[in-house]
Amino acid sequence: MTSTSPVGGSGSARTADAGNIIELSIGGMTCASCAARIEKKLNRMDGVSATVNFATEKAKVTYAGTVAPEDLVATVEATGYTATLPQPPRAQAAPADESDPLTPLRHRLVTSLVLTLPIIALAMIPALQFEYWQWLTLTLAAPVVTWGAWPFHRAAWTNLRHGAATMDTLISLGVLAAFGWSLYALFLGGAGEPGMTMAFTLVPARGSGAEEIYLEVAAAVTLFILAGRYVEARAKRRSGAALRALLELGAKEVAVLRGGAETLIPVDQLAVGEEFVVRPGEKIATDGTVVHGTSAIDAAMVTGESVPVEVGPGDSVVGATVNAGGRLIVRATRVGAETQLAQMARLVEEAQHGKAAVQRLADRVSGVFVPIVIALAVATLGFWLGNGASAEVAFTAAVAVLIIACPCALGLATPTALMVGTGRGAQLGILIKGPEMLESTRRVDTIVLDKTGTVTTGRMALVDLVPAPGERAEELARLAGAVEDASEHPIARAVATGARERLGAGLPAVDEFTSTEGRGVSGLVEGHAVLAGRLSWLEQEWALTPPAELRTAAQAAEEQGRTPIWVSWDGRIRGVLVVADTVKPTSAEAVAQLRALGLKPVLLTGDNPRAAAAVAARVGIAATDVIAEVLPAEKVDVVRRLQGEGRVVAMVGDGVNDAAALARADLGLAMGTGTDVAIEASDLTLVRGDLRAAADAIRLSRATLRTIKGNLFWAFAYNVAALPLAAAGLLNPLIAGAAMAFSSVFVVTNSLRLRRFRGLN
């Protein structure tokens, strides 16, 4: 992926402004210290800013025009690793299963397992130790220590040539030291004598070094590390499965209309403006607008919304959603990388590249940890020898220090949790822009809700119908709905739609229709001269006087922030229609969920205080937490003022006028039904227009942050607790190897628990 434009939120935009952005695939990394070394080398280049992710094996690099992508690759290769430039989309679409990278690792693991089990059995069970058993273990251990552990030796040698040390250095040193000591004991010491026996102990025995062999340690450590690497690699693949599934959601082929006939073409050949056919059960090929037909669209795979949505001519549809009803003809409005699905995948991928502040600390620790451990191992060896201990005791402690201290778990703690969390979020219609905002979800105590389009639908609807004394409500709806049906004004559309729903039938035709801008409409319906509009228009232009009952009803509607429409026919005012921006049916439940998370909801709107208070009362927001009559440009000032009061503010909005406030807030949440600029300015994007998704997004973000911190705690605690035991000679190297491998597996499997995250809705 190469780009010269922003690909994420506001933070991404700031980065992209500095130059081009490229994503390199990195090979040969085995631990976080590898990633730290590559990142350090790239960042030393002029005009280059790089982030290397060990879990995704990718480097996101921003570079100036004076640097060529080939220079970046050369720098990575000079550091001892491989790097490949992004491939064209068609190349990326090629089958990826032809050479499974797990296959060679699996072969080494299985072979090492078969050879190591008898070695461990012979070393741990004296009853199995026949006369020359030690020479059989040497025969079995040699292939494990050489061929099985070859990836570690090769990586250690490569790093040594570049003057660096990584986790592989520790593993290779530990395995070779144990094997070398065993060769010395067998050929030059007393361990090769017939009848030699040896018992296994958790705490190393204080015997004579020349009579002890450590072949089971060399083989078992290799086996445990290989097993850990294999489980880790499989888990990392699973952690990225959500993103791969997202990328594969789209249709592969599309029936495009050309020259009046349907032509089946690959979806990547579809152009903006072309019309295509979607039959029942098929996926919609790309984002577009319905031209002909009506149907129900199942968007669960993209938005997480389980209820199908009815669409008809003029409605927008999203690529990769499923047509669950009738035949549709859709005009493509966005294709390729511009579709909502592609943007979702890009946002998720961007989030997985980032690093939380706590992970940057872990990376720095990993970068200096290995040299410190090697020095500690040498010091341990010297300490025991200097205090008169046997060479065996000193060697055992030094090898245990080398093996137990590998910082692999530190490097996996954040990336794996982030990969799983963001992937699961994408499945639920929640897009997390990056790890930097996770900390904000924990600290947020106030959430500002923009009213229109967030708490309410943002669309006018007919909510009440008040006939004058002696008039029938059905007649009022039929005649007013008919004359309004001829207008394109949003309020008129709301009246016409509401009238149809109330009548359960169509509306009569209108003749001699006239629209007076900003005042009302008129026309002949079934021989009646019908007027619908403002009361001032009816009074001034048509000299009509309303009944007192209707005036009272209209005043009550206005006090609730609703809009009354006066209706007259045949020279007399017959009733009032009331339209309003309706509250979403899930908003009250969403506010309750946000309160349960410890957040204080604040309603923000440009409406008058009465209208705002009415909406707030319906969704459960206190009147004292309503901020009304706010101009669009003043929204950011409201957020700034709340922050000045010491609050940590989250903001939920969907419009262009919300973008500045979303960017200013400590945590910005954009409704995916809103504008692109609002989504770009936010930290979290809620793909479906349901406010309850905001509560789910905060819960998921907090769960991901808890998992990251839990992973880092156990990774650090493991090293801190185990190193003193190893240096004190209280830890068998075999147990140290198993514990080190388990720590990495634990971190990855702990992260995978996020796959089971369920929304409340």
Salt bridges, closest charged atoms under 4 A:
GLU23 OE2 - LYS58 NZ 3.30
GLU23 OE1 - HIS353 NE2 2.64
GLU39 OE1 - LYS355 NZ 2.79
ASP100 OD2 - ARG106 NH2 3.84
ASP100 OD1 - ARG237 NH2 2.84
ASP168 OD1 - ARG229 NH2 3.08
GLU262 OE1 - ARG279 NH2 2.53
GLU262 OE2 - ARG327 NH2 3.12
ASP268 OD2 - ARG90 NH2 3.44
GLU274 OE2 - ARG258 NE 2.81
GLU275 OE2 - ARG331 NH2 2.81
ASP287 OD2 - ARG334 NH2 3.37
GLU305 OE1 - ARG688 NE 3.71
GLU350 OE1 - LYS60 NZ 2.55
ASP363 OD2 - LYS355 NZ 2.66
GLU439 OE2 - ARG442 NH2 2.44
GLU439 OE1 - LYS709 NZ 3.57
ASP450 OD1 - LYS635 NZ 2.74
GLU471 OE2 - ARG572 NH2 3.19
GLU471 OE2 - ARG574 NH1 2.79
GLU475 OE1 - ARG472 NH2 3.47
GLU475 OE1 - ARG478 NH2 3.10
ASP485 OD1 - ARG493 NH1 3.48
ASP485 OD2 - ARG500 NH2 2.67
GLU526 OE2 - ARG478 NH1 2.57
GLU539 OE2 - ARG551 NH2 3.41
ASP570 OD2 - HIS528 ND1 2.63
ASP581 OD2 - LYS451 NZ 3.83
GLU589 OE1 - ARG692 NH1 3.23
ASP607 OD2 - LYS451 NZ 2.78
ASP625 OD1 - LYS600 NZ 3.41
ASP637 OD1 - ARG640 NH1 2.80
GLU645 OE2 - ARG641 NH1 3.64
GLU645 OE1 - ARG647 NE 3.49
ASP658 OD1 - LYS635 NZ 2.74
ASP676 OD2 - ARG334 NH1 3.79
ASP690 OD2 - ARG692 NH2 2.83
ASP696 OD2 - ARG688 NH2 3.91
ASP696 OD1 - ARG699 NH1 3.27
